Amino acid sequence: YFSKLSGMLHAIQENIDKYYPNETSETSNTMGVCSMDVKTPKIFISHSSKDEKIVSAFVDLLFDIGLNTGHIFCTSVPGCGVLVDNDIYASLKREFEEHQVHVIFMLSGNYYSSPACLNEMGAAWILQTTYTSILLPGFEFREIDGAVNPRQMAIKLDESADHLKEKLGQLKNNFIEKFGLSPLPDTRWESRRDAFIASVTSSINVTHKIDISDKAIQLLNAACNSSDGEIMKSTDLSGTWISAGKTQFVRSQERKEVAEWEAALKELRTLGLVESAGSKGVIFVVTKAGYDFIEEYTDKSST
């Protein structure tokens, strides 16, 4: 078998121009093997448009280390997205065909609520591209689902400052090497990195300024005032029920009422005020941001 395979490979080598007439070049090596074009690296940032603010700040950080609009494909950032009148999926397909793409998944409740984002995740998995997962504030490791490996090292934007700085530094060094960039002076990198972290922290601390429905506030307030800080969603033969503490919020099984409380729960999860306590979406617990929100909301209501 080895001799047969060896003979076949030699035959291909000696007749390479017949097998691949359009891929030979004058720069072929001395053994007659054609030189193949090496794909240039590119970063694709897969994200929900609802998370545009943090995504844009992250892209600015990538610009700070020396990357430019030609290195990044991101639909929420001017100059890095799809040209006018071009189909987004056709453009994305072309990027994967022409470049060695490194995907950055900006994971959040918004991300997993978006069919387009899940399609992008599936495409990256099929093509076996390298990727980095970045968890946006309020999104936990246990909530990672789909084609992303939850055991792979990821960056959590609301983890401790020391860990976040270290992981961002590793990502910076990785991209500098991959794109052949000039090393960034430490003082400049630290300044830009800390500015990015400050912008993330600011986005966490302004939850009291967000628009939130009355039903979402009622649900969150009941959970915060309970000892376990939990919201339960259950479905049985009698219908769908949502409760927190000792309060049952779904009083009837009229579809409109059930849909309103389901939307309130989804709203809290999207805003990072509660998070799933398991993979089945039955128990949700209040996050620190949720407790902070209710505390500030209560203080403002009493003044």
DOZATI-395910 format. One record per residue: x, y, z of N, C-alpha, C in turn; residue in three letters. Coordinates in pm, whole numbers, padded with zeros to 5 digits, always signed. Layout:
# DOZATI-395910
XYZXYZXYZALA
...
This chain:
# DOZATI-395910
+00083-00121+00000+00000+00000+00000+00087+00126+00000TYR
+00194+00122+00077+00282+00239+00081+00344+00264-00056PHE
+00394+00159-00119+00458+00173-00251+00358+00226-00354SER
+00234+00175-00346+00132+00220-00441+00100+00368-00420LYS
+00083+00406-00292+00053+00546-00262+00169+00636-00303LEU
+00291+00591-00276+00409+00669-00312+00416+00691-00463SER
+00386+00587-00538+00389+00600-00684+00285+00698-00734GLY
+00166+00695-00674+00059+00786-00715+00096+00931-00686MET
+00156+00955-00568+00196+01090-00533+00305+01141-00625LEU
+00400+01055-00661+00505+01096-00754+00446+01129-00891HIS
+00346+01052-00934+00282+01077-01063+00213+01214-01062ALA
+00146+01245-00951+00081+01376-00940+00185+01487-00941ILE
+00295+01464-00867+00400+01566-00857+00459+01597-00994GLN
+00481+01496-01073+00545+01516-01204+00449+01575-01306GLU
+00318+01564-01280+00219+01615-01377+00127+01718-01312ASN
+00184+01794-01220+00102+01888-01142+00033+01991-01230ILE
+00097+02031-01339+00037+02132-01425-00085+02077-01499ASP
-00093+01945-01515-00210+01886-01581-00327+01872-01483LYS
-00293+01841-01359-00399+01826-01258-00457+01961-01215TYR
-00368+02060-01201-00409+02193-01156-00351+02299-01248TYR
-00402+02309-01371-00342+02400-01470-00349+02547-01431PRO
-00444+02585-01348-00461+02727-01313-00390+02766-01186ASN
-00322+02673-01122-00262+02702-00992-00110+02693-00993GLU
-00049+02666-01110+00097+02664-01117+00147+02805-01126THR
+00270+02827-01086+00328+02961-01092+00477+02950-01116SER
+00535+03064-01150+00678+03066-01175+00757+03049-01047GLU
+00690+03060-00934+00761+03049-00806+00754+02908-00750THR
+00716+02809-00834+00711+02671-00787+00848+02630-00737SER
+00848+02544-00635+00977+02502-00579+01044+02402-00670ASN
+01163+02362-00636+01247+02280-00723+01190+02141-00742THR
+01096+02097-00656+01038+01964-00670+00916+01965-00761MET
+00878+02082-00809+00766+02089-00902+00632+02109-00835GLY
+00629+02129-00700+00502+02149-00631+00466+02297-00637VAL
+00342+02328-00675+00304+02468-00691+00290+02535-00556CYS
+00316+02664-00554+00302+02741-00430+00158+02788-00420SER
+00094+02764-00307-00044+02801-00285-00051+02937-00215MET
-00152+03015-00249-00171+03144-00184-00206+03122-00038ASP
-00140+03194+00049-00167+03186+00192-00275+03287+00227VAL
-00380+03243+00294-00488+03333+00331-00441+03430+00439LYS
-00479+03554+00424-00444+03654+00524-00541+03644+00642THR
-00494+03675+00763-00581+03665+00880-00683+03778+00884PRO
-00796+03750+00947-00898+03851+00967-00981+03814+01089LYS
-01034+03915+01155-01116+03894+01275-01262+03920+01239ILE
-01347+03824+01272-01492+03842+01256-01554+03847+01395PHE
-01624+03956+01425-01686+03973+01556-01835+03940+01544ILE
-01872+03825+01598-02011+03779+01594-02082+03831+01719SER
-02186+03912+01699-02249+03978+01813-02393+04015+01781HIS
-02466+04048+01885-02602+04100+01869-02597+04252+01854SER
-02680+04305+01767-02683+04450+01748-02726+04523+01875SER
-02794+04452+01967-02835+04513+02093-02716+04538+02186LYS
-02603+04473+02157-02483+04490+02240-02381+04580+02170ASP
-02429+04663+02080-02342+04744+01995-02247+04834+02074GLU
-02291+04889+02186-02208+04984+02260-02079+04919+02309LYS
-02090+04803+02374-01969+04736+02424-01886+04683+02308ILE
-01952+04632+02204-01880+04579+02088-01797+04690+02023VAL
-01854+04809+02008-01782+04921+01947-01661+04960+02032SER
-01677+04959+02164-01564+04990+02253-01454+04886+02239ALA
-01493+04760+02222-01393+04654+02205-01319+04669+02072PHE
-01391+04705+01966-01326+04727+01837-01227+04843+01846VAL
-01263+04947+01920-01170+05059+01941-01042+05011+02008ASP
-01055+04916+02102-00938+04860+02167-00851+04784+02067LEU
-00914+04713+01974-00838+04643+01870-00766+04742+01780LEU
-00831+04854+01750-00764+04958+01671-00642+05011+01746PHE
-00653+05021+01878-00543+05075+01959-00418+04988+01952ASP
-00435+04857+01930-00316+04771+01925-00256+04765+01785ILE
-00319+04834+01688-00259+04843+01555-00342+04783+01444GLY
-00455+04720+01475-00541+04667+01369-00617+04781+01301LEU
-00665+04755+01180-00741+04857+01108-00869+04797+01051ASN
-00946+04877+00978-01074+04830+00927-01060+04714+00830THR
-00945+04701+00766-00922+04589+00676-00899+04458+00747GLY
-00868+04465+00877-00842+04345+00956-00965+04291+01026HIS
-01073+04370+01030-01188+04337+01115-01317+04339+01034ILE
-01400+04238+01054-01534+04235+00996-01633+04241+01111PHE
-01703+04354+01122-01798+04376+01232-01909+04466+01181CYS
-02030+04417+01177-02140+04489+01113-02184+04614+01190THR
-02146+04627+01317-02190+04742+01396-02092+04858+01394SER
-01978+04841+01328-01875+04945+01328-01857+04999+01186VAL
-01871+05128+01166-01854+05187+01032-01718+05153+00972PRO
-01719+05110+00847-01596+05076+00778-01554+04932+00793GLY
-01618+04860+00887-01581+04720+00911-01692+04623+00871CYS
-01803+04676+00821-01917+04590+00794-01942+04565+00647GLY
-02069+04550+00613-02110+04516+00476-02135+04644+00397VAL
-02087+04647+00272-02109+04762+00187-02256+04774+00149LEU
-02297+04895+00114-02436+04921+00076-02476+04830-00040VAL
-02598+04776-00031-02657+04690-00135-02596+04550-00140ASP
-02502+04518-00051-02445+04384-00047-02520+04298+00052ASN
-02532+04170+00021-02598+04075+00110-02502+04037+00222ASP
-02552+04042+00346-02464+04019+00461-02410+03876+00463ILE
-02495+03778+00429-02448+03640+00433-02351+03610+00320TYR
-02374+03670+00204-02280+03653+00093-02145+03716+00128ALA
-02150+03832+00193-02025+03898+00234-01951+03815+00337SER
-02026+03759+00432-01962+03677+00535-01901+03551+00474LEU
-01971+03490+00380-01919+03371+00312-01788+03404+00239LYS
-01784+03520+00176-01663+03561+00104-01547+03583+00201ARG
-01576+03639+00319-01470+03660+00418-01408+03527+00460GLU
-01492+03427+00482-01442+03296+00524-01363+03228+00411PHE
-01402+03255+00287-01333+03193+00174-01197+03259+00149GLU
-01189+03390+00169-01069+03463+00130-00969+03484+00243GLU
-01012+03461+00367-00925+03491+00481-00920+03376+00581HIS
-00815+03376+00659-00805+03286+00774-00873+03358+00891GLN
-00998+03324+00913-01082+03402+01004-01070+03353+01148VAL
-01050+03449+01238-01056+03423+01382-01186+03487+01431HIS
-01277+03405+01482-01408+03454+01524-01404+03493+01672VAL
-01463+03606+01703-01482+03647+01842-01631+03647+01869ILE
-01675+03557+01957-01815+03550+01996-01839+03642+02115PHE
-01924+03742+02098-01961+03833+02206-02090+03779+02268MET
-02076+03692+02367-02189+03616+02418-02269+03694+02522LEU
-02400+03686+02511-02491+03754+02603-02629+03692+02587SER
-02722+03735+02671-02860+03691+02653-02913+03736+02518GLY
-02874+03855+02476-02914+03905+02343-02863+03815+02232ASN
-02740+03767+02248-02677+03683+02145-02758+03555+02123TYR
-02791+03488+02234-02862+03361+02222-03009+03379+02185TYR
-03058+03502+02189-03195+03529+02146-03201+03564+01998SER
-03087+03571+01932-03081+03612+01792-03055+03494+01699SER
-03149+03459+01613-03126+03351+01516-03006+03378+01426PRO
-02984+03505+01390-02870+03538+01303-02738+03505+01373ALA
-02729+03538+01502-02607+03508+01577-02583+03358+01586CYS
-02688+03282+01611-02675+03137+01620-02635+03076+01486LEU
-02682+03137+01377-02639+03091+01243-02490+03115+01225ASN
-02442+03231+01270-02299+03261+01260-02216+03163+01343GLU
-02266+03131+01462-02196+03035+01547-02188+02899+01479MET
-02299+02857+01418-02301+02729+01348-02206+02725+01230GLY
-02199+02835+01156-02109+02842+01041-01963+02832+01086ALA
-01930+02901+01195-01793+02896+01246-01758+02755+01291ALA
-01855+02686+01352-01830+02549+01398-01807+02455+01278TRP
-01889+02469+01175-01876+02383+01057-01740+02403+00991ILE
-01696+02529+00983-01569+02560+00917-01449+02538+01008LEU
-01474+02501+01135-01367+02473+01230-01268+02588+01242GLN
-01318+02710+01249-01232+02825+01263-01187+02842+01408THR
-01075+02909+01428-01033+02941+01564-01125+03051+01618THR
-01147+03049+01749-01238+03149+01805-01202+03182+01949TYR
-01252+03297+01992-01240+03342+02130-01380+03381+02178THR
-01418+03335+02295-01547+03371+02352-01528+03485+02452SER
-01608+03590+02437-01608+03700+02533-01748+03710+02592ILE
-01756+03696+02724-01884+03700+02793-01913+03843+02838LEU
-02023+03897+02789-02060+04033+02824-02114+04040+02967LEU
-02113+04157+03028-02159+04170+03167-02296+04109+03189PRO
-02306+04029+03297-02432+03965+03331-02450+03827+03273GLY
-02359+03786+03182-02369+03654+03120-02267+03562+03186PHE
-02310+03442+03227-02225+03352+03305-02173+03236+03220GLU
-02063+03176+03267-02004+03062+03195-02104+02947+03181PHE
-02184+02923+03283-02277+02811+03277-02388+02831+03175ARG
-02401+02953+03124-02504+02981+03024-02454+02959+02882GLU
-02325+02930+02865-02270+02904+02731-02336+02779+02674ILE
-02384+02788+02553-02456+02678+02490-02422+02674+02342ASP
-02474+02576+02274-02454+02567+02130-02318+02511+02092GLY
-02262+02564+01983-02138+02509+01927-02013+02557+01999ALA
-02027+02653+02091-01911+02704+02164-01876+02609+02277VAL
-01749+02575+02288-01703+02484+02393-01697+02559+02526ASN
-01781+02522+02625-01780+02594+02753-01654+02571+02834PRO
-01575+02470+02795-01451+02440+02868-01330+02516+02812ARG
-01349+02581+02697-01239+02658+02640-01225+02791+02713GLN
-01100+02833+02730-01073+02959+02800-01148+03074+02734MET
-01215+03156+02815-01292+03268+02764-01263+03391+02849ALA
-01306+03506+02799-01287+03633+02870-01422+03680+02920ILE
-01433+03704+03050-01556+03752+03110-01536+03899+03149LYS
-01614+03987+03087-01588+04130+03101-01620+04186+03239LEU
-01699+04113+03318-01727+04163+03453-01661+04077+03562ASP
-01552+04006+03525-01477+03933+03627-01380+04030+03696GLU
-01299+03979+03787-01208+04065+03862-01114+04139+03767SER
-01076+04260+03804-00994+04345+03717-00862+04278+03681ALA
-00798+04213+03778-00668+04149+03752-00679+04040+03647ASP
-00781+03955+03660-00799+03847+03562-00834+03905+03425HIS
-00918+04007+03422-00957+04066+03295-00837+04130+03225LEU
-00753+04200+03300-00635+04264+03241-00541+04159+03183LYS
-00523+04048+03257-00432+03943+03211-00482+03880+03081GLU
-00612+03849+03074-00666+03783+02956-00669+03877+02835LYS
-00700+04003+02858-00695+04100+02747-00552+04114+02695LEU
-00454+04108+02785-00314+04113+02744-00276+03994+02659GLY
-00325+03876+02696-00298+03756+02617-00360+03766+02478GLN
-00482+03818+02471-00549+03835+02341-00472+03935+02256LEU
-00426+04043+02318-00348+04145+02246-00221+04084+02187LYS
-00148+04007+02266-00024+03944+02218-00051+03845+02106ASN
-00162+03774+02117-00200+03678+02013-00223+03747+01879ASN
-00295+03859+01880-00326+03929+01756-00203+04002+01700PHE
-00118+04052+01786+00006+04116+01740+00091+04016+01663ILE
+00099+03894+01716+00177+03789+01648+00108+03744+01520GLU
-00024+03724+01525-00098+03672+01409-00096+03770+01292LYS
-00105+03900+01321-00111+03999+01215+00024+04065+01187PHE
+00129+04024+01258+00262+04080+01236+00270+04228+01270GLY
+00205+04269+01379+00203+04410+01418+00324+04444+01503LEU
+00355+04572+01508+00462+04619+01595+00414+04616+01740SER
+00499+04570+01831+00460+04565+01972+00418+04702+02023PRO
+00317+04703+02108+00265+04827+02164+00339+04858+02295LEU
+00385+04983+02313+00450+05018+02441+00357+04987+02558PRO
+00414+04932+02665+00333+04889+02779+00245+05000+02834ASP
+00302+05120+02848+00226+05230+02907+00105+05267+02821THR
+00124+05266+02689+00013+05299+02600-00095+05191+02606ARG
-00052+05063+02605-00148+04953+02612-00228+04959+02742TRP
-00160+04981+02853-00228+04984+02982-00330+05097+02987GLU
-00295+05209+02927-00388+05323+02926-00513+05291+02845SER
-00494+05234+02726-00608+05202+02639-00691+05088+02698ARG
-00622+04988+02754-00692+04875+02815-00778+04921+02932ARG
-00721+05004+03019-00795+05052+03136-00913+05140+03095ASP
-00898+05214+02985-01009+05295+02936-01123+05206+02889ALA
-01089+05095+02824-01192+05000+02780-01263+04938+02899PHE
-01187+04895+02999-01247+04835+03119-01338+04936+03189ILE
-01295+05062+03192-01377+05166+03255-01510+05183+03180ALA
-01505+05174+03048-01629+05189+02970-01723+05072+02995SER
-01665+04950+03014-01747+04833+03046-01810+04850+03184VAL
-01729+04893+03280-01779+04915+03416-01889+05019+03417THR
-01872+05124+03336-01972+05229+03328-02104+05175+03275SER
-02096+05084+03178-02219+05027+03122-02291+04940+03223SER
-02216+04883+03320-02278+04802+03424-02345+04890+03528ILE
-02282+05003+03557-02329+05088+03666-02443+05182+03630ASN
-02485+05183+03503-02594+05273+03464-02725+05198+03444VAL
-02737+05081+03505-02859+05002+03486-02983+05077+03533THR
-02965+05170+03630-03081+05243+03678-03134+05342+03575HIS
-03057+05368+03468-03099+05462+03366-03168+05393+03248LYS
-03173+05261+03251-03228+05190+03138-03381+05193+03141ILE
-03440+05171+03025-03585+05160+03017-03625+05017+03055ASP
-03713+05004+03151-03754+04873+03197-03904+04878+03227ILE
-03973+04772+03193-04119+04771+03209-04159+04755+03356SER
-04280+04794+03386-04332+04783+03522-04338+04637+03566ASP
-04378+04548+03476-04387+04406+03512-04249+04349+03544LYS
-04148+04390+03470-04012+04343+03496-03966+04390+03634ALA
-03998+04515+03669-03962+04568+03801-04033+04491+03912ILE
-04162+04463+03892-04237+04387+03993-04175+04249+04015GLN
-04142+04184+03907-04085+04049+03914-03949+04051+03982LEU
-03865+04146+03944-03732+04157+04003-03740+04194+04151LEU
-03828+04285+04185-03842+04330+04323-03885+04214+04413ASN
-03978+04132+04366-04023+04017+04444-03909+03917+04465ALA
-03828+03896+04361-03715+03803+04374-03611+03856+04471ALA
-03582+03987+04463-03482+04048+04551-03525+04043+04697CYS
-03655+04051+04721-03705+04050+04858-03728+03910+04913ASN
-03703+03808+04831-03713+03670+04879-03577+03624+04930SER
-03576+03522+05014-03450+03476+05073-03357+03410+04972SER
-03415+03346+04870-03331+03274+04773-03302+03355+04647ASP
-03370+03469+04629-03345+03553+04511-03376+03483+04380GLY
-03477+03397+04381-03506+03317+04263-03638+03354+04197GLU
-03641+03333+04066-03765+03341+03988-03786+03204+03926ILE
-03904+03149+03943-03935+03015+03891-04029+03027+03771MET
-03994+02953+03667-04084+02942+03552-04111+02794+03530LYS
-04236+02756+03538-04269+02614+03522-04384+02598+03424SER
-04382+02487+03355-04488+02455+03260-04537+02314+03286THR
-04667+02300+03304-04726+02167+03323-04856+02160+03244ASP
-04934+02057+03272-05058+02039+03196-05157+02152+03217LEU
-05144+02221+03330-05238+02330+03358-05196+02462+03295SER
-05071+02471+03249-05027+02593+03184-04886+02635+03223GLY
-04854+02762+03202-04722+02819+03233-04736+02911+03353THR
-04642+02899+03449-04648+02975+03573-04514+03041+03600TRP
-04517+03165+03645-04396+03239+03679-04416+03298+03818ILE
-04323+03267+03907-04337+03312+04046-04203+03356+04101SER
-04210+03439+04207-04090+03483+04279-04131+03504+04425ALA
-04051+03450+04516-04088+03457+04656-04221+03386+04676GLY
-04317+03452+04738-04449+03393+04763-04554+03442+04662LYS
-04508+03513+04560-04602+03573+04465-04609+03494+04335THR
-04729+03457+04296-04754+03394+04167-04804+03503+04073GLN
-04726+03532+03967-04757+03647+03882-04855+03613+03771PHE
-04860+03491+03729-04955+03451+03625-05084+03409+03695VAL
-05187+03491+03686-05312+03464+03756-05407+03378+03673ARG
-05401+03393+03542-05486+03312+03454-05397+03256+03343SER
-05455+03174+03261-05378+03117+03151-05417+03180+03017GLN
-05471+03301+03022-05493+03372+02897-05358+03400+02833GLU
-05348+03373+02706-05218+03378+02638-05153+03515+02651ARG
-05233+03622+02645-05178+03758+02652-05108+03780+02787LYS
-05170+03736+02895-05110+03756+03027-04982+03674+03042GLU
-04985+03549+03000-04865+03465+03007-04752+03526+02926VAL
-04783+03573+02806-04680+03631+02718-04619+03756+02781ALA
-04699+03837+02850-04648+03959+02913-04548+03926+03023GLU
-04577+03826+03107-04483+03790+03215-04362+03717+03161TRP
-04379+03640+03054-04263+03577+02989-04170+03686+02932GLU
-04230+03789+02874-04151+03900+02819-04077+03974+02930ALA
-04143+03989+03046-04079+04057+03160-03957+03978+03208ALA
-03971+03846+03215-03858+03762+03257-03745+03768+03155LEU
-03780+03763+03027-03678+03773+02923-03607+03907+02928LYS
-03682+04012+02958-03626+04147+02970-03521+04153+03080GLU
-03550+04094+03195-03455+04093+03307-03329+04016+03271LEU
-03346+03906+03199-03230+03825+03160-03145+03898+03057ARG
-03209+03962+02961-03137+04036+02857-03056+04151+02917THR
-03112+04216+03019-03044+04328+03083-02937+04283+03182LEU
-02927+04153+03205-02826+04103+03298-02866+04118+03443GLY
-02994+04141+03470-03040+04159+03608-03072+04026+03675LEU
-03100+03924+03594-03111+03787+03644-03036+03697+03548VAL
-03003+03578+03595-02933+03481+03511-02989+03342+03538GLU
-02975+03257+03439-03024+03121+03453-02939+03044+03554SER
-03005+02967+03641-02933+02887+03740-02912+02745+03691ALA
-02947+02716+03569-02928+02583+03512-02948+02588+03363GLY
-02941+02473+03301-02949+02466+03155-03092+02451+03104SER
-03189+02428+03195-03326+02402+03151-03413+02527+03147LYS
-03362+02641+03193-03440+02763+03189-03561+02760+03280GLY
-03547+02696+03397-03657+02685+03491-03637+02778+03610VAL
-03514+02788+03658-03483+02871+03774-03390+02983+03730ILE
-03422+03106+03772-03340+03222+03743-03308+03291+03875PHE
-03183+03336+03890-03143+03401+04014-03101+03545+03986VAL
-03120+03630+04084-03086+03771+04071-02935+03788+04072VAL
-02882+03868+03981-02739+03898+03978-02710+04018+04068THR
-02582+04047+04087-02545+04164+04167-02601+04291+04102LYS
-02597+04295+03968-02652+04411+03898-02802+04425+03926ALA
-02871+04311+03942-03013+04314+03973-03042+04371+04111GLY
-02962+04326+04209-02979+04380+04345-02945+04530+04349TYR
-02837+04566+04277-02798+04708+04274-02907+04793+04209ASP
-02968+04740+04104-03073+04814+04035-03192+04840+04128PHE
-03238+04733+04195-03354+04748+04284-03321+04842+04399ILE
-03199+04835+04451-03161+04924+04560-03166+05070+04516GLU
-03110+05098+04397-03111+05235+04347-03252+05279+04310GLU
-03329+05187+04253-03466+05219+04215-03550+05252+04338TYR
-03530+05175+04446-03603+05199+04570-03565+05333+04633THR
-03433+05361+04630-03385+05488+04685-03444+05607+04610ASP
-03451+05596+04476-03503+05706+04395-03653+05721+04415LYS
-03723+05610+04436-03868+05615+04453-03907+05676+04586SER
-03818+05661+04687-03851+05711+04822-03815+05857+04840SER
-03739+05915+04744-03698+06057+04758-03790+06148+04679THR
